[in-house]
Each structure stands twice: as C-alpha cells, then as structure tokens.
Amino acid sequence: MAVELDTPAVEGDAFEDLRRHFRGALLRPAEEGYDGARRVWNGAIDRRPALIARCAGADDVARAVRFSRAQDMLVSVRGGGHSVAGHAVCDGGLMIDLSLMKSIAVDAESRTARASGGVLWGELDRATQRFGLATTGGMISHTGIGGLTLGGGLGNLMRKLGLTVDRLRSVDLVGADGEHLRVSGESDPELFWGLRGGGGNFGVATAFEYALHPIGPMVLGGPMLWPIADAPAVLRVVRELSVDAPDDLGIALFSRLAPPMPFIPAEQYGKPVLMLLVLWTGDPAQGQRVVEPLRRAATPLADVVRVVPYLALQSIGDQGAPHGNHYYWKSHRLPSLSDEVIDVLVEAAGTITSPFSQIGGWMIGGAASRVDPAATAVGARETGVELNVTAAWLPSGEDDRHRAWVRSGWEALRPQGVGVYANFLSDEDAAGVRAAYGDRLARLTALKDLHDPDNMFRLNANIVPSADRGERS
C-alpha cells in the first residue's frame, strides 16, 4: 500500500538510535506488518501512525516514550485495541503497541496473578482457571486487560468480587519521562487511587498484579431469552434481584434482535428479544432457586442456565463483537431499571437498525456497591445499572443511520442518567469526562499536573492538566 502523503516520515539519527536499542519491531508506513498492526477492534477506525513501536518489554516502552517526547510526537497506546473511539491508534504520531507483551505468572498459593500490558482477558482467564482462580474481568474475551482495568472494570464477577480495580494490587508504569514505577497502595497511594479508574492518563501500564479468588472451573450460568413483549415483567424481577440477591449472582441484560444461535427457536431469529446472561458462583442448586423468579415472570423462549465452564461464559459474547465490524456507542449510569428505562429498552429493540446492535446493561450491586466511593477514581458505587447503547454493523456506507439509532436511545435515557462509566465514553469529549468523574476530577487533575503536565497521554478519556485547558488533538 502506498504511503499517505500526510503521514510524516520518521527517519534520521534519533530514529536509527532507537532502532539499534529497540528489542521489538518498529514499523513505518509501507513496511511489512504495518497495515495489520494499525488495525483495531472497531473497523470504523482507519488511522495511520507515522511509527508503530511493537514493544517486547517495559524497556522498549520507556525507549518509545522518550523518543516520542524528544520528537514532540503525538502518542497513542495499544493494549487490546478495544476502545470504541480508537484511542489505541493515532494519525501521524507514534503508536506504542503492547500486544507482544504476553507474560502471565499465577501464584496459586498467594492467589495472585501478574500479567503484562498486552494480555487479553481470555488469556488471563485461561491462566488463572488452571488453578480454579479468577478475578473480575471483561465480558468479551479479546478485550485487553489494560484499558478495562484502568477504567474501573465491569465484569460478570463484580457483584461477587467488586470491580477489577478492587482486586488490583499494583501497576507497573512507564511515566511521561520514561521512568519505571511500580505503583501500589503502599508505594504511592495517591497515584494508585488515580490509576484505579483514571484510565491511561498518567503513563503506560506495562504490568498488573491482581488478587484472585476461587471461582470455577465450573459455574452455573448461561443465557435466558424472552420475546420483547415480556421484557417489562422480566426486567422488574431483575430490578429486585439485583438489589437483594446474594453476591454469587451476576446479571447482564441485552435488548436486541434474536441472533441465529442453536438454543433459540428458528422462528424467533431476527425478532426483538430480551436476553439475560446469568452467572452464579455458589452451589448450583441454590442458584437455580435464586433465578427461578425470572422463569415465573414469563415463560422463556430459551433457557440455557446450566453448569458450564467459567471460561465458556467469559467468551460467550465474542461472536457478537468480532474485530472489523463498525461500532459506535453512548452510555448512561442509571440509578435503577425504572419503568421509564424499561420502556426505552423495549422501544429501542423495535427500531433497531442492525442485527448486531443492542442495548446492554450491567447490574451494579453486591460487593461492587459496598466499596467506599472515595476509595478509587471510579466513583459511583450505588446499586444501579450501566446501560450502553451500541450500534454494530458491517461496512455499508450507512454509518449515519446506525449512529442516529444510538443517539436516539441515548437521548431517551438522558432524563434518567446520573453519570457515565469512563470506559463507555465515545465522542463526548470534555463533557463526558466531567460526567464520568464528577467531583473527583479536581483530584485527578492534580495527579495529571504532577505526572503528565504536558498531556503526552491524551488519547483517552482525557484529564486535561491545569496548564493546558485548550483543546488538543
């Protein structure tokens, strides 16, 4: 592929010095591997970095950071590349790519795991499940551990174990000056607070240490599905269960068109449905009794709640979120599944523009809601629901129509919204950051002023330093 004329060339003595000392791969436009390396999960993102630094370890990350600072280059950081806004890749700058950094070490005796910044959740889950252990992690197995952890970390286990940041022990960080830091509650409690929810604003996270808990390898769980007409009755039961159920219960909900899956009656394919994904980590017989009210609310079209491998539940959503589709979403944090919210879920399913689109909801409660909101930068811990209106479609030239469906549902939910989860931001810019962090933003800004006053790490849900209140690209 020809080099784009507006992609600046990276060359000269500084680049040659970087190449001599860099252990990973350095890729420039038109070089072998470049086009594959610049592609991210969201196929709607098509950007061309001037240089991709595929790091082999933390020393390579530090070299790339120092090089970008010396050359005054825009920087993006790729872990799993799952940001819907495409923050992992930039036009004309340096993409620091961690995807080759795959080290995982599990200590079954201390119930901890240490994983490098390029690890995906499916890889970490497989490593910890060898010992019957797990931590709260992503619901799509090819999500990177880095972005999800630094943003807070919703997952199937959050009512049992809290958010991912609640199980985080330490972070290895390369700062804006290329320095190596190991940050924990003991070494730097303030920066550790900011890393638990403040995203990639303070450096490049090259490794994470997590506390693990006995989970699996078999759990009770699976999908349940109803016609959309039954959604109000079922969701009112979900509303009650999410507040009072034991911590062992996790529930995610999806308002969408029925996918062609073998457990769904063929005559329902393509029709609006409500789907729940249930996970129970305790005694299976007790779990079946706990979810029985859902079955009594309305007869399911499909009920596949059974004893299955934990790994199967952690990857069940992968087929609905493949790499290369176009994606767009907007989100709200809601205090409850009110009747008004339920009405929006039902109506949106009837106007959906793509068979891959959905409104997804993650019920917050249990252990996640018992953590002091001031303990991490994530903030809000009250029981409620994180709702994400997601359009997903094959490349078709109809992007505006699908995005309009998302905005319509998001606007309908706005009167109920009380904030937004930082990892669910898309194109809200500074207003979205304020909504995500609220009164924590001043404390995060002070950390930004200390650790990245020049805003080198700004391709994220950006916390702008005090000295740079202008918009930067």
Buried (B, 14 or more C-beta within 10 A) or exposed (E): EEBEEEBBEBEEEEBEEBEEEBEBBBBBBEBEEBEEBBBBBBBBBEBBBBBBBBBBBBBBBBBBBBBBBEBEBBBBBBBBBBBBBBBBBBBBBBBBBBBBBEEBEBEEEEBBBBBBBBBBBBBBBBBBBEBBBBBBBBBBBBBBBBBBBBBBBBBBBBBBBBBBBBBBBBBBBBBBBBEBBEBBBEEBEBBBBBBBBBBBBBBBBBBBBBBBBEBBBBBBBBBBBBBBEBBBBBBBBBBEBBBEBBBBBBBBBBBBBBBEBEEBEEEBBEBBBBBBBBBBBBEBEEBBEBBEBBBEBBEBBBBBBEEBBBBBBBBBBBEBBEEEBBBBBBBBBBBBBBEEBBEBBBBBBEEBBBBBBBBBBBBBBBBBBEBEBEBBBBBBBEBBBBBBBBBBBEEEEBBEEBBBBBEBBBEBBEEBBEBBBBBBBBEBEEEBBEBBBBEBBEBBBBBBBEBBEBBBBBBBBBBBBEEBEEEEE
